[in-house]
Amino acid sequence: MTIHLLCLGTLKENYLKDAQRDLVASLVRKNGINSCQIIEFNEEPLNEQASQGQIQSALAMEATRIREKIPKNARLICLDINGKPAKPDFFAAVRTKMQDIGQTDLVLIIGGSNGIHESLKRQAKHRISFSHLTYPHQLFRIALLEALALYL
């Protein structure tokens, strides 16, 4: 299995980059993952007074760039505050299902400050939430990698 983590936004602090590197190494080493690729995208620039239409246009452009990096026949999971609450056995169940049907690519999408375009959410096999709380993007990425390392 190959994991593709597609993220809007970048890690800036070295301690977060170090944590990401260590968690990816642990995930690959302990969980029998072939590789874990992390691809970062810049958010479309918007000013603070952006209209809902401008936000939706920016999300659509981000979705187009994200789609270009999704492997064909991949299982797609969107991390969405309004998604189904993730349970500890979720990732293991996804892995088992993927093995049963011969899927090898797992794609997880972390949206930016305005979320993920609805078309990507509809395309996803799963929409999950870790909490109804809002986390800083950089911290959430580390939490997701930790969850994958623990539960996959």
N, C-alpha and C positions, 0 to 999 in steps of 0.2 A: 504494500500500500504506500502511496505517496500522498502526503498532505500538502495542500496548497492553501496558505493563509493569505488572503487578499485584503489589504488594509488601506483605508483612506486615512492618511496622516502618517507621520514618521516618528520614530523614537528619537528623542533629542539628548537625553541624559545618558552618560556613559554607564551608570549603574543599571539602568533599564536595558541598555544594549547587552551588557554582561549577563544579566538575568535571562534575557531572551536567548542568547547563545547557549548558556548552560542548560536551559529547559529544552531547547531543540536537540542538543546532544543527548540529554537524558531520554527524551522521547524516542529518538532513533535507536539508542543503545538498549534500552530496557523493554521497548514495546515491539521490536521487530519491524519498525517502519523503515521503508527503503530510503526515504528522504522527506524532509520538511522544508518546503520552499516558502519564503516570506516575501511577498511582493507588495511594495508600498506605492500608493498613488497620492498625488497632491489633490487636495480638494479644489474644486472650481472656486475661484475668488468671488466673493459676494460682499457687499457692504452691509453694515448693520441695519440699514433700512430696506433691505431687499424685500420685494413683494413675494407673495406665495408663488406667483407665476415664474419669477426669476429663480426662486429656490427649486421649483420643479424642473425648470430647464437645466439648471446646474446638476441636479441629481440624475437627469437623463443623460447628460454628457459623461458623468462619472460612470454610470451603468454601462455605457458603450465601451469605455476603456476597460472596465472590469471584465466584460464579456469576452474581450479579445484574449484574456489570460485563462479562461476556463477551458480545461481540456474536454474534448468530446467524450460523452458518456460518463462524465464525472458525477458523483453524488454531491449536491449543492446544499449547504446549510447557511442560512442567513442568521446572524446574531441580531435580534430585534427586541427592543424593550417590550413590545406587545406580543411577542411570540409565546409559544408554550413554555412553561417553566421547565428548565432542564433538571433532570434527576440524575443521581450518580450513575445509574446503569445505562443512561442514554447512549453514550459514546461506544460502550461495549456492544450494545444492541445494533448500532449502526454498523460497526465493524463486522459483526457476525453476518448481518444481512448482505453487506457488500461482498464478503467472501462467498456466501451462498450463491450469489448471482454473477460472480466474476468481475465485479467492479474493482478497479485498482486506484482510482483517484478520488480523494475526498477534498472538497473545496469548502472553506469556511470564509465568509465575508464579514468583515467588521466595517460598518459604515462610518461616516464622518459626523460632524456636529449636527448635520441636518438629516441624518439617517441614511437609508438605502432606498433607491427608487422602487416604486411598487412593481414594476415589471420584473426586477430581479427577485423580489419577494415571491411573486407568483411562480417564477421559474424554479425556485428552490424546492427541494423535496421536504425540507424541514425549516421551520422558523422557530428558533429557541431564544429564551431569555434567561439570563442568570439572576435577574432581580428587576424589580420595578424602580430601583434606585438608578440614578445616572452616574456612571463612573467616568473619570478621565480616560480618554482613548488609550493612552500609553499604559495606564495601570490595568485596564481591562484586557489588553493584549497579553500581558504577563499572566493574569488570572486564567485566561483561556488556555494558554500553553500549559500552565500548571494542571488544569483540569484534564487536558488531553493526556498529559504524562501520568496522571493518577488513575484515570478511568478508562482509557482506550484499550 
